[in-house]
C-alpha cells in the first residue's frame, strides 16, 4: 500500500467519524428545536385555548352545547289564585309562567257613571317580599284599609268598564285577590332543545367565542412583544444544523482517489 493510499484511508476514516458525529449532533439539535418549537407554539395558542376552554365551560354550565340539542329540565310550576270572597283557582304546568311574581289585587265596588257605564278601580300590589301564609291572612281578613301600609304603593292601577253587570256583580263588594306561584324542584321532565333554538344559540355562542379570540389577537398585537415567526427564526439561529453535504462530497472524492490508485496499480 502506497503512502498516499494510507493517508487517504486515514482521511476517509476521519471523515466517516466526523459525518457520524455530525448526524448524531444534528439529531440532538432537531430534538431540541422541536421541543422549543412546541413551547413557542403553546405560548402562541395558550391564551386562545384558555379563553376557548373557559367559554365552552361557561356555555356548558348554562346548558348550551353548540350544534348539539341539549336536554333541559322543565320543573312543575303552579299558580294559586284565591280571593276574599272564597273563590279559589289552582293550576300547574311544566312551563314557566310569564311573570311569576306574587301579587295582591284590590277590586273596588262597581259604580255607574254619568255615561251609563259601570266602572271599578283595580290596584295591583307586589307581594314578593312576604310569604304565602301572610298573603293568605291579608286576603282572608280583608285588610283593604291597611293594604298600602303593608305592601306600599300599588305597582299598577287601572279602571275596568262594562256596559252591563250581572246581579251578582251589582251586589259584589270590594274584595282582594291574591296570586302566588311555586316551583317543585323534585318534579321535572326532560325536554330536548328545538332545532331552531339550538341553531340560534350555536351561532351566538360561536360568534362570542370568535369575538373573544379576536380581542386576544388584537391585544397581543398591540401590547405583546411575542412574535411566533421571530421566535422560530431565533431558535434556528441559536441551534444550527451541521452541513454534512460538503463532508460527504469530500468522502466520495477520497474514495474515488483510492479506486483510481488501485486501478493504476493493476495496470502496472
Secondary structure, DSSP 8 states (H G I E B T S, - for coil): --HHHHHHHHHHHHHHHHHHHHHHHHHHHHHHHHHHHHHHHHHHHHHHHHHHHHHHHHHHHTT--TTS--EEEEEEEEEEEEETTS-EEEEEESS--TT---EEEEE---EE-TTS-EEEEEEEEE-TTS-HHHHHHHHHTT--TTHHHHH-S-SEEEEEEES---HHHHT---EEEEEEEEEEEEEEEEEE--HHHHHHHHHHHHHHHHHHHHHHHHHHHHH----HHHHHHHHHHHS-----HHHHHHHHHHHHHHHHHHHHHHH-
